[in-house]
Amino acid sequence: MRITYRQVNNKDYWTKRWSDIPADRPMENRNVYPLKYAEKTVQSKNGIILEAGCGAGRILRYYKDRGYDIVGIDFIEGVIKKLREIDPELHVAVGDITNLQYKDESFRYVLAFGLYHNLEHGLERAIQETFRVLERGGKLCASFRADNIQTRLTDWLEAYHSWKKEEDSGRKEFHKVNLTRGECARFFQEAGFVIEAVYTVENMPILYKFSFFRSRNHKRFDENKARAEGYQLSFLGTTLQKLLMRFSPNQFCNIYVFIAQKPGEESL
C-alpha cells in the first residue's frame, strides 16, 4: 500500500469539499462510474441497499427515486444534514464503516464507492463489517484508489500546484491509501468474499484535469455537473484516454471496482 499525504487531513478535506457544493442531484449517466457498476450489482428491488460513504447523494437519490429501499451513511455530519434538508424522506445517518450499527445480514447489497481508501486505520475491520451486515448471497460493489502511474501523476500534480501557489506548508496529513489490484483482492478474500468481477476504471481521467481535453460543456469545471454526468472528455481526450486504457489499463485507471459476493445458499 502507498499512502498519499496532503496538507489537510482526510476528514477536514471531505468536510470542506461537501460544504462547498450543494447536495447532488440524482446521477443521470448510467454508462459511467459509479452508476454503471452499481447497476451491475443491484439486480432486484427485493432487499435493502446500504450505500456506505454516500457523500452528496448522487447514487442514493438515483435509487430512492426509483423505488428502491436504500439507506445511506457517511462520516461527515454536514453532508448528511444537507441531504436531509433537500429530501426529508431519504434514509441517511452519520456512520462509521468500521463499526456499523446494523444487525448481521441486514442488507442484500452494499455499495461503497471511494470509501475504504479514506481509512488511515481499520481497513480490514471495515471490510469485515461489510461482510457481517450482508445477507448470505448478498453482493458488494466497492472501489479503491489504484496504486499506479496515473495516481502517482495526480499526486505529483497536486503537490506541484500547492508549491506553485505557495500553499505547501510542509505539513503532511493522511489523505488516501493507494492499493494494487492484488492488495484489494486479498482484503476481500481474507474477509470471506468471493470476487465475481474486477474492473479498471477511470473516474476522473488525468486528462480531465486539463481543460483543453474536456468536452465543450465541461470546459468550466462544475463538480455537481461532473458528478451527475460523468467527467466528460472531448473527442481528442476520449481517444487518448481509450488508447491509454487499452494498452495499460492497470497503470492508467485511477480506481479498481470490485463486485464480490458473500457465499450462501441464496442466489441473487
C-alpha positions as CSV (number, residue, x, y, z in Angstrom):
1,M,0.0,0.0,0.0
2,R,1.1,3.5,-0.8
3,I,-0.2,6.4,1.3
4,T,-0.9,9.8,-0.2
5,Y,-0.3,12.8,2.1
6,R,-1.5,16.3,1.8
7,Q,-1.6,19.5,3.9
8,V,-5.2,18.8,5.1
9,N,-6.3,15.6,6.9
10,N,-8.8,13.4,5.2
11,K,-11.8,14.3,7.4
12,D,-11.2,18.0,7.1
13,Y,-10.8,17.6,3.3
14,W,-14.2,15.9,2.9
15,T,-15.9,18.3,5.4
16,K,-14.8,21.2,3.2
17,R,-15.5,19.5,-0.1
18,W,-19.1,18.6,0.8
19,S,-19.7,22.1,2.4
20,D,-18.5,23.8,-0.8
21,I,-21.1,22.1,-3.1
22,P,-24.9,21.6,-2.9
23,A,-26.3,18.1,-2.5
24,D,-26.1,16.1,-5.6
25,R,-29.0,15.7,-8.0
26,P,-29.6,12.1,-8.9
27,M,-27.0,10.7,-11.2
28,E,-28.0,10.7,-14.8
29,N,-25.4,8.9,-16.9
30,R,-25.7,5.1,-16.5
31,N,-22.7,4.5,-18.7
32,V,-20.1,5.9,-16.3
33,Y,-18.7,5.2,-12.9
34,P,-20.1,4.7,-10.3
35,L,-23.7,4.2,-11.5
36,K,-22.6,1.8,-14.3
37,Y,-21.2,-0.6,-11.7
38,A,-24.0,-0.1,-9.2
39,E,-26.3,-1.3,-11.9
40,K,-24.2,-4.4,-12.5
41,T,-24.6,-5.2,-8.8
42,V,-28.2,-4.2,-7.8
43,Q,-30.3,-6.7,-9.7
44,S,-33.5,-6.6,-7.8
45,K,-35.8,-4.4,-5.7
46,N,-36.1,-7.1,-3.1
47,G,-34.0,-6.4,0.0
48,I,-32.3,-3.3,1.3
49,I,-29.3,-1.5,-0.2
50,L,-26.7,0.2,2.0
51,E,-24.7,2.9,0.4
52,A,-21.7,3.3,2.7
53,G,-20.0,6.6,2.1
54,C,-22.9,8.1,0.3
55,G,-21.4,11.6,0.1
56,A,-23.5,14.2,-1.5
57,G,-26.1,11.6,-2.6
58,R,-26.0,11.1,-6.4
59,I,-26.3,7.3,-6.1
60,L,-28.5,7.3,-3.1
61,R,-31.0,9.6,-4.7
62,Y,-31.0,7.7,-8.0
63,Y,-32.1,4.5,-6.3
64,K,-34.5,6.2,-3.9
65,D,-36.3,8.0,-6.7
66,R,-36.8,4.6,-8.5
67,G,-38.5,3.0,-5.5
68,Y,-35.6,1.0,-4.1
69,D,-35.2,0.6,-0.3
70,I,-31.8,2.3,0.3
71,V,-30.0,3.6,3.3
72,G,-27.1,6.0,3.2
73,I,-24.3,6.6,5.7
74,D,-21.4,8.9,5.7
75,F,-18.8,10.0,8.3
76,I,-19.3,13.7,7.5
77,E,-22.2,15.1,9.6
78,G,-22.6,18.2,7.4
79,V,-23.3,16.3,4.2
80,I,-25.9,14.1,6.0
81,K,-27.7,17.2,7.3
82,K,-27.6,18.7,3.7
83,L,-29.2,15.5,2.3
84,R,-32.0,15.5,5.0
85,E,-32.7,19.2,4.1
86,I,-33.1,18.5,0.4
87,D,-35.2,15.4,0.9
88,P,-36.5,14.5,4.3
89,E,-37.6,11.1,3.1
90,L,-34.1,9.9,2.5
91,H,-32.9,7.3,5.0
92,V,-29.5,8.7,5.9
93,A,-27.3,8.7,9.0
94,V,-23.8,9.5,10.2
95,G,-22.0,6.2,10.4
96,D,-18.6,4.5,10.8
97,I,-17.8,1.7,8.3
98,T,-15.5,0.1,10.9
99,N,-18.3,-0.1,13.4
100,L,-21.7,-0.3,11.7
101,Q,-24.8,0.0,13.9
102,Y,-26.8,-2.7,12.0
103,K,-27.6,-6.3,12.8
104,D,-25.9,-9.2,11.0
105,E,-27.2,-9.8,7.5
106,S,-29.3,-6.6,7.3
107,F,-28.6,-5.8,3.6
108,R,-28.8,-7.5,0.3
109,Y,-26.5,-5.1,-1.4
110,V,-23.7,-2.8,-0.2
111,L,-22.3,0.0,-2.4
112,A,-19.1,1.5,-1.2
113,F,-17.6,3.8,-3.9
114,G,-14.4,5.6,-2.9
115,L,-14.9,4.7,0.8
116,Y,-12.3,2.2,2.0
117,H,-9.2,4.1,0.7
118,N,-10.1,7.0,3.0
119,L,-9.3,4.9,6.1
120,E,-5.9,5.5,7.7
121,H,-6.6,2.7,10.1
122,G,-9.1,-0.2,10.2
123,L,-9.3,-1.2,6.5
124,E,-9.5,-4.9,7.3
125,R,-12.1,-4.2,10.0
126,A,-14.2,-2.1,7.6
127,I,-14.4,-5.0,5.1
128,Q,-15.2,-7.5,7.8
129,E,-18.0,-5.2,9.0
130,T,-19.3,-5.0,5.4
131,F,-19.3,-8.8,5.2
132,R,-21.1,-9.1,8.5
133,V,-24.1,-6.9,7.5
134,L,-24.6,-8.5,4.1
135,E,-27.1,-11.3,3.7
136,R,-25.8,-14.7,2.6
137,G,-25.6,-14.5,-1.1
138,G,-25.6,-10.6,-0.9
139,K,-23.3,-8.5,-3.1
140,L,-20.8,-5.8,-2.6
141,C,-19.7,-3.2,-5.1
142,A,-16.7,-1.2,-4.0
143,S,-14.0,0.9,-5.5
144,F,-10.4,1.6,-4.3
145,R,-7.9,4.2,-5.4
146,A,-5.3,2.4,-7.5
147,D,-1.5,2.5,-6.8
148,N,-0.2,3.1,-10.4
149,I,1.2,5.6,-12.8
150,Q,-2.0,7.7,-13.0
151,T,-2.5,8.2,-9.3
152,R,1.2,9.0,-8.8
153,L,1.0,11.6,-11.5
154,T,-2.2,13.0,-9.9
155,D,-0.4,13.3,-6.5
156,W,2.6,14.9,-8.2
157,L,0.4,17.5,-9.9
158,E,-1.4,18.3,-6.6
159,A,1.9,18.8,-4.9
160,Y,3.2,20.9,-7.7
161,H,0.2,23.2,-7.7
162,S,0.4,23.6,-3.9
163,W,4.0,24.6,-4.3
164,K,3.3,27.0,-7.1
165,K,0.6,28.7,-5.1
166,E,2.9,28.8,-2.1
167,E,0.4,26.7,-0.2
168,D,2.8,23.9,0.7
169,S,3.4,24.5,4.4
170,G,5.4,21.2,4.8
171,R,2.6,19.7,6.8
172,K,1.8,16.1,5.9
173,E,-1.5,14.6,6.8
174,F,-3.0,11.3,5.7
175,H,-5.2,11.7,2.6
176,K,-5.7,8.3,0.9
177,V,-4.5,4.8,0.7
178,N,-3.5,3.6,-2.8
179,L,-3.7,-0.2,-3.4
180,T,-2.6,-2.5,-6.1
181,R,-5.2,-4.8,-7.7
182,G,-3.7,-7.8,-5.8
183,E,-3.8,-6.0,-2.4
184,C,-7.5,-5.1,-2.9
185,A,-8.3,-8.7,-3.8
186,R,-6.5,-10.1,-0.8
187,F,-8.5,-7.9,1.6
188,F,-11.8,-9.1,0.2
189,Q,-10.8,-12.8,0.1
190,E,-9.5,-12.8,3.6
191,A,-12.8,-11.4,4.8
192,G,-14.6,-14.3,3.2
193,F,-15.9,-12.7,-0.1
194,V,-15.9,-14.4,-3.4
195,I,-14.8,-12.0,-6.1
196,E,-17.0,-12.0,-9.2
197,A,-15.5,-9.3,-11.3
198,V,-12.8,-6.6,-11.2
199,Y,-12.8,-3.5,-13.4
200,T,-10.1,-1.0,-14.2
201,V,-11.9,2.3,-14.2
202,E,-11.1,6.0,-14.9
203,N,-13.4,8.0,-12.7
204,M,-11.8,11.4,-13.3
205,P,-9.2,10.7,-16.1
206,I,-6.0,12.6,-15.6
207,L,-6.6,14.3,-18.9
208,Y,-9.7,15.9,-17.4
209,K,-7.5,18.0,-15.1
210,F,-6.6,19.9,-18.2
211,S,-9.5,22.0,-19.7
212,F,-8.1,21.5,-23.2
213,F,-9.1,17.8,-23.1
214,R,-12.6,18.3,-21.6
215,S,-15.8,18.3,-23.6
216,R,-17.2,21.6,-24.7
217,N,-19.8,21.8,-22.0
218,H,-17.3,20.8,-19.3
219,K,-14.6,23.5,-20.0
220,R,-15.7,25.4,-17.0
221,F,-15.5,23.0,-14.1
222,D,-18.7,22.4,-12.2
223,E,-18.3,19.5,-9.8
224,N,-22.1,18.8,-9.4
225,K,-22.5,18.6,-13.1
226,A,-19.5,16.3,-13.5
227,R,-20.7,14.1,-10.7
228,A,-24.1,13.8,-12.3
229,E,-23.0,13.4,-15.9
230,G,-19.5,11.9,-15.5
231,Y,-16.2,13.6,-16.3
232,Q,-16.7,14.1,-20.0
233,L,-13.7,14.4,-22.3
234,S,-13.5,15.9,-25.8
235,F,-13.1,13.6,-28.8
236,L,-9.3,14.0,-28.6
237,G,-9.3,13.5,-24.9
238,T,-11.6,10.4,-25.2
239,T,-9.4,8.9,-28.0
240,L,-6.2,9.4,-26.0
241,Q,-7.8,8.0,-22.8
242,K,-9.0,4.9,-24.7
243,L,-5.5,4.3,-26.0
244,L,-4.0,4.5,-22.6
245,M,-6.6,2.2,-21.1
246,R,-6.3,-0.2,-24.0
247,F,-2.6,-0.7,-23.7
248,S,-2.1,-0.3,-20.0
249,P,-5.4,-0.4,-18.0
250,N,-3.8,-1.2,-14.7
251,Q,-1.5,1.8,-14.9
252,F,-3.9,4.4,-16.4
253,C,-7.1,3.6,-14.5
254,N,-7.4,5.6,-11.2
255,I,-9.7,3.1,-9.4
256,Y,-10.4,-0.6,-9.2
257,V,-14.0,-1.6,-8.9
258,F,-14.7,-4.9,-7.3
259,I,-18.0,-6.8,-7.3
260,A,-18.0,-9.6,-4.7
261,Q,-20.5,-11.9,-3.1
262,K,-20.9,-13.2,0.4
263,P,-21.2,-17.0,0.0
264,G,-24.5,-18.6,0.9
265,E,-27.4,-20.7,-0.3
266,E,-29.4,-17.8,-1.7
267,S,-28.6,-16.9,-5.3
268,L,-29.3,-13.3,-6.3
